[in-house]
Amino acid sequence: MNSRNTKSIFLNKPEFSDDRLDRSALIIGDDWVGEEIAIRLSLMGLEVTLVSGLTDYENHGSETDLLLDSLDGRVGQFRATIVKQDQSLNKDFGFVVAAQSAIKEARFNAYGLKKVPRVFSISEFEQLVEKGDPLPERKNEWYHAAFIDDLTGDSSPETFRQFLAVLERLKAIEKLQPYVFTRYLKVAGFGLEKRYRELRRQGVIFFKFDDGAPTFKNESGLWKICFTDPLLKRDFELTPDIIVVDEKLSPQTPPGCLNRLVWSEISTPYLQSESPRFTGVLTSRVGLFAVGPSRGVFDRNMILQDVDGVELEIRKILAKTMPALGRIPVVDKSKCAFCLTCVRLCPHGAITFFDRAEISKSSCLGCGICIAECPMKAISYVNNPENHFIVGLHHDESKILSEYTGKIALFLCSRSAAQAFKSIQFIVDEDVVVVEVNCAGSIESHHILKAFKSGAKAVLVGGCFRGNCASVYGNILCENRVDLVGSGFENPVSEKKQGLSSLGINPERIRFVPTASNTPNILLKAISDIKRKIKGL
């Protein structure tokens, strides 16, 4: 079985080399952000290709657009198919940067307004002002302009920045009175509060509503705003010459081939998973970066910081100064059954396949999920094949097993629960044996069963909160395994039922607890609870 020729199954699947690092970048973006990144990376000496964030010509594309059709690979060797009308080009890239622009949707419907000649979205009005086009004709001596921002409570500083920019341009118009109707002033962006206070000083009137937002009525083709002044508590009506409405900002749905690289079922519509472990522009795939709206950031100044971040991270990789986050496992090809379990489950896309599974040293973060999930036990850390899940090579599992008798075995994730334990170890140190692991997802069922067979009174497994795992879903895999050990499972080799029930052990003696480095109280409570449970049993 192991001698079969699997190359014929994937005739077009090329091999990867960890020694190769293309000094080139594919940038996916169709506005100033992509252009800014292209300039930065070009100055670094990288060959840059800028493609549109659009996904098809039929609905949006023009003859000049380059579109991304497919993308695969890993850092240093991403392989893309780029399409221009009816022509396609296959090209390799060292890095990929997603910098798609935001989708802007005017909130006319949210306020009961309709798009008519005197009602604009903020982007439409900003373009009108920048071009110097005349405003709609005034009805009276004074020109009244009403700006509606964030009455729904979910606007952004970037939208408020647009309002401020327009208001600053309009102050040159004589006898113009602007009004801003808002619920929350989004002044967290750089310099926004100072600009807001200056506009107030110049005569712009801001109405801030905690409740009782204004209503809009259409009378004879003109919109009337009815509201109660939040400070005076008096009712007012205003029929402005123009109304300018804010917009909802959201990320574009990434091209499917790009989203598949970062487990779209978890990250959609953003390229980053919800885990805060992926800070800045980093994603779960090494060498793939998310900038601005692609990661939920819309403020211009913060996007420029993202551009700085991309440059810094690429310089680190090129200089080979990336920190070693974990030992790199290897595949024993004589045992590999080519089931692709490791390929499907690797949260970082570090495993590819040719004649057998292959692990990229440049992409692997050492979580150990592939080792725990491999049904043929074909993957291990070559320098520590038996005790792969234990942090550090100084641990001896046989010595730890001898210490389990009469104590609670704690299997703790090095990034979360193990850090939390340091704050409470002086309270519970005598009652427990701690095994610190790379990731909770690396803990296998037989590790837990070994602890019980060696005399442990109970087992407590501590992993990250959901949405907080550096291995994206390592904590979820671990929690599922803990449930299986408690409820029982069938060994596929011996076809015998395994689990705590087969050992005559009450399943209440095992528990998975989600925690974080800054929540030691949760871990302490879980330990105290299981102690009481043991006494009750």
N, C-alpha and C positions, 0 to 999 in steps of 0.2 A: 504493500500500500504506500509506504513512504518513498518508493522508488519511481512513482508515477511521474509523468511529464506534465506538469501543470502549466508550463509556459504557453502551450497551445490555446489555453482558455482565454488568456489576456494577451493577444498578439501585439496590441498597441500599447501595452503597459511598460514603459521604460524603467530601467533601474535608476535608483538615486545614489548619489555619492555624498557622504558627509564632508568630503574634502573640497567640495565645490560650492562657491558662493558668488553668484552673479551680482556684479555691481550695477544693478539696474532696478528701476522701480516702476510699478504699474499704479497709476493714480486714477481712481474712479471718482469723478466730480465734474460738474458742469457750470461752476461759477468761480468767483474770485478765490475761494478757498483752495480748490484744486490748482489754480494757477500759482498761488502763493507757495504751495508745497512744491510744485514743479520747479520754481525758481530756486528755492532753498536747496533741494536735492541736486539740482544741476550744478550749483556752486560747490557742492561736495564732490563733484566728479562722477555722479551717477548718471547713467543713461535713463532718461525719463520718457515714459509714454503716458499721455493723458487721454483717457476715454470718457465718454459721456456716462452719466449715471442713469441714462434712459435704458430701457430694456428692449424696445422694438421700434422700427422705423414707421410701421403702419400708423401708430397713434401719435407719435411725437417726433420721431427722428427727422433730420435733414440730410442732404447729400454729403455734408461735411462731417457728420457725426461718426466717431468710432465707437462701436458698441462692444460690450463684453459678452461673448457667447458661452464660454466655458472656462473654468478655472480649477486647477487641482495642484497637488504638490505640497511643499513645505518650505520653510525659510531657506533662502539661498537658491531654491529651485522650484518656484511656482511656475506652472505651465498654463498659459492662457491662449484661448482662441479669440481673436479680435476680428470683428466684422465691419466692413464699410460697404454699404449697399449690397451688391451681390458678390463681393470679394471677401475672402477670409485669410487670416494670417495666424500661424502658430508661433508663439514666442515665449521664451523663458525670462523670468524676472526673479531677482533676489528678494524683493519686498513688494508688498501690496498695501496701498493706503486707500481706505474708503472715506471719501470726503464729499458725499452727495449733499446737495443743497436741501433745505427744509421745504416741506409742502406748506403753503400758506392758504388758509381757508378763512375768508371773511365771515364774521359772526352776525350777518344780517338776520338770519332766522332766530338766533338766540335772543334778540331784542324785539322781535316782531316787526322788523324793518324789511323793506324790499329795495332791490337795486334799481334806482331811478336816477335821472340826470343830476340831482343835487345830493345824492347819497353816494359816498365813496368808501372803498376800503383804504386803510392807511398806506398800503403799497401803491395803489393807484394814485392817491393824492400826493404822495411823495414824488412820484414820477412827474406829475403835472407841475408841481412847484419847481422841481429841478430843471425842467425844460423851459420854464418861464411862460407857460401857457396861461391865458387869462382865466380867472376864476369865474364861476357862474355870476350873472349880473345881480347886483345888490337890489333888495326890494325897498330899503329905506336909506336914510342918511348914514346910519351906522351899519357896518357889515358884521353880522353875527355868525360865528363858526363854532359848532359844537363837536367836541371830540369825545368819543365813547371808548373808554379803555377799561377792560378788566371788571366789568360789572358781574361777570359769571364767576370770578374768583380764581381763574386758572391761566392768567396771562403770563408774560415773561418780561424780564428786564430789557430784552432786545426789542420787543414791541414798544415798550415805553420809551426806549431810546429813539425809535422812529418818530414817535409823537413829539418828543422834545426837539428833534432836528427840524421838523416841519414848523413847529411853533417859533423857533428861533429865526427861521427864514421869513415868516409872515409878519414879524414885528415892524418891518419897513413899510407895510401898507398902512396908510392913514385911515383913521376911524374904523379900525377893525378890532372887534372884541372877541377873543377866544374864550371858550368855556371847556373845561375838562370834567367829565363825569366818570367817576371811578369808584371802585370798592377798596382795592388794595394798591397802594403806590409801590411799584416794583423798582425801588431805587438802589438795589444791591449791586448793580453794575458799576464799573469804574466811573466816577465823576458825575453819576446821575443825580444824586441828591443836591449837589451844588448847582447844577444846571436847573433843576426843578425850583429851587429857592430863588434863583435869579429871575426866572420867568414870572414867579409870583410877584416879585418886587416890581417887575415891569408891567403888571396889570392883568396877567392871565388869571382867570378865576377857576379855582379847583373846588369841585363838590365831591366830598368823600362820604360814601354811604356805608354805614354798618348794616343797615337793613332798610326796607322800604325803598328799593331802587326805583328810578324814574320809569315812567311808561311812555309809549310813543303812539300818537294818534295821527292818522292821515285825514286832513281836511282840505278839500278842494285842490288836491294834488300836492299840498305842502305838509311836511311832517311837523307835528307839535310835540314838544317834550313837556310832560307834566311831572312835577316832583315836589317833595317837601324838603326845604333847606335843612340839612342835618344840624346846623347850629341855631338858626333862628326859629326852627320849627314852624315855619310858615309855608303855605302852598304857593307855588309859582308855575307859570306857563311860559315857554319860550318857543318861538317859531323861527329857527335859525335859517340863514341863507344856505348853509351847507351843513351836512352831518358826515363826519369821518369816523369809521368804525374800525375797531381793532381786529386782529387776525389770530387764529389758532395756529401755532407752529407745531409741526410733527415731522418725524423722519420719513423719508421715502422708504418704501419697501425695497431692501437690497435685491440685486439680481439673484435669482435662485441659486446659481452656482457659487456665489459668494457667501450666501447665508448658510449653505450646507457645510461650509468649512468650520462654522462655529456653532453647530447644533441648533438649527433654527427653531426647533420646538421649545427651546429654553430662552433664546435671545430675542426672537422676533418682537417688535420691529427694529430693535437695536442690535448692533453687531456684538456688543459686549453682553455677557450673561449678567444676571442681576447681582452676582457676587461682587462685593466691594473689594475683593482680593485683586481684581483687575483694575488697577488705578490708572488715571490719566488716559492715555491712548491705547493701552495694552488690551489685547483680547486673549481668549484662551488658546489661540493659535499663534505661536511664536512667529514673528515676521509679518503678521497681518495687523494693521493698526486702524483704529476707528477715530475719526476726527469730527468735531462739531456735531451736527444733527445726527450723524450715524451713531453717536453714543448719547444723544439726548441733550447736547449743549448747543444753545442758539445765540448766546451773547457774543458779539464780535471780539471783544477783548479776550474772552476765555477761549475762543476759537484760535486766536493768534497764539495763545499759550499752548494749545494743542499742537500747532505747527512746530513750535519750539520743541515740544515733547517728542514728536516724530523724528526730528533731526537728531535729538540726543539719543534716543533708543537705537536708531540705525548706526550711529557712531559707535555705540557700545558693542553692537554685534560685529561690526566691521573690525573693531579693535580687539574682539574676542575677550571683552571684559565683563560679559554677562555672568552673574553669580551662579555658582553650581547649586541649584535648588534641590538636587536629589541625585542619588547614584543612578546610573543608566543600566537598565536590565538588558539581557541578551537573550536571543532565541536559539534553542537547541534544535537545529533543523532536522535532526534525526527523529525528534519526537513530534514536531509540528505536523498536525493533520490538515492544515490549510482550511480550517473552519471559519477563519476571519473574525472570530469572537473579539480578539484583541483590537482589530482594526475598527470594528463597529463601536467598541466601548471606550477607546482612548479619548479622553476629553480634550486633548490638545492636538489631535491629528498627527501624532508623532510616529504612527505605525503605518507603513505601506506594505505592499506585497509584490513579489515577482514569482520566483519559484517557491518561496515560503515567506512568512511574515518577516519584516525587517523594521528595526527600531532606529529612528534618527537620533543621533547624539545631540544634534543642534536643536531639536524640537522637544525632546523628552524632559519633563520636569520631575521625574522620579516618584510619582505618586504611588506606584505599585498596583494599580487597579488591574492592569493586564496580567500580572502574576497571579493575583487572587482569582481572576475569572477564567484563566486558561484551563480548559477541561483536561488537557493532556499533560499539564505541568511541564510545559516545554519552555517556559520563560522564568528566569531567575536573575538575581544579581550574581554575577560570576564570582565575585569575591566573598559572597556570603549567601550561598544558595538556600540554606535551610532556614536562616533567621532573617529573611529578606524584609519582613515587615517591621522589624525593630529598628529604631533610630540608632545610628552609630554602630561601629563594628566591635565595640568593647563589650557589648552585651553577650551573654552566654545563655541561651534559652534553657539548657538543662539545669543551670544553676537557678534560674528564675523559677522553673517548675518545682524545684525542691523547696522553694519558699512559699508556695501557695497554700500549704496545709493550714486550715483553720482561718484563713484570711479572705478578704474580698479582692479579687483580681480586677484591676482597673486598666483597661486598654484605652489610652488617651491620644487623640490627634495632637501632633506636635505644634500645630498652629493655633489651636483653640483650647481644648480641654486640658492639655498638659500645661499650658501657660496659666490657666485658671487655678490648677492644682497647687502651683507654687505659693499662692496666697493663703491656702488653707492646710498645707501639709503638716504644719505644727500641731494641728488639731486632730488629724486622723491618721498620721503617719504610721502608728503602731498597728493599726487595724487593716492596712491594705498593702498590696504589692502593685507597684505601678510599672506598666509597660508602655513606653512612649513610642508611637508609630508615626511613619511618614504621613499617612492619611488614613482616616477611618476606613476608606474604601479598600485598603490593602489587607484588612483583617479577614481571614478565612474562617469558615465554620469549624475546621479542625483545630484552629488555635484556641477557640473558646472551649471546645470539648476537652482538649488537653488540660486546660486549667481545672476543669471540674474533676477529671480523672486523677489529677495530681493533688486533690484535696481541697480545692477552693470552695469556700462556703457559698460564694456568689460571684457573678461577673457583671461588672458595669462597664459599658462601652460609651466613651464620650467623644462625640464628633461635633462638627460645625452646625449652626442653625441652617435650615433650608434657605437657599439663596445666598449663603455666605461661604461656600466651600471653594477652596482654591483649585480643586479638581472638578469643579462645576457640580457633579452629582455623586462624588465619592461617598458623602454622608448618607445619601439616599440608598445606595447599594448596600452600605453597611447596615443600615436600619432594617432593610429587607432580610439580610442574612441573620441578624439577631432574631427577627420574628420566626424565620425558618428553624433555627436551632431550638427555639422555645416550643414551636408547634410540631416539629419533627419533619424529616424529609427523607427521601429514598436515595441511597447511595447508588449512582448509575453503574458502578463497577461490581459491587457485591450484591446489588439489588436487595439490600437489607435496609430496614427502617432505622434511621439515625436521628439523633436529637436528644434532648434531655429526658424525654419519656423513656427512651430505650435504656437509659442509665438509671432509671428510677428516681430522677431528680425533678422536683417541683419546678415548673417553668417560671414561677414567680421569682426565682433566684437569679434571673438574668434580665437586664434592662439596658436599653439604649437611651442616652440622655443628650439632647442637643444643647450646646453651650457655646461660650465665646471666651476669649482671654480676659475680658473685663466683666464677666458674670460668674465669679467663683461661688457666689451664693447659691446659684442654681445647682452647681456640681455638689456643693456641701449638702444641700437639701436632699439630693438624690441618694447620696451615700448614707445619710441619716435614715431616709425612708427604707432603703433596702436592708439596713441593719435591723430596724424594727420588724420588717417583714420576716427576716430570718428567725428572730426570736419567736414570732408568732407561729412559725412553722415547726 
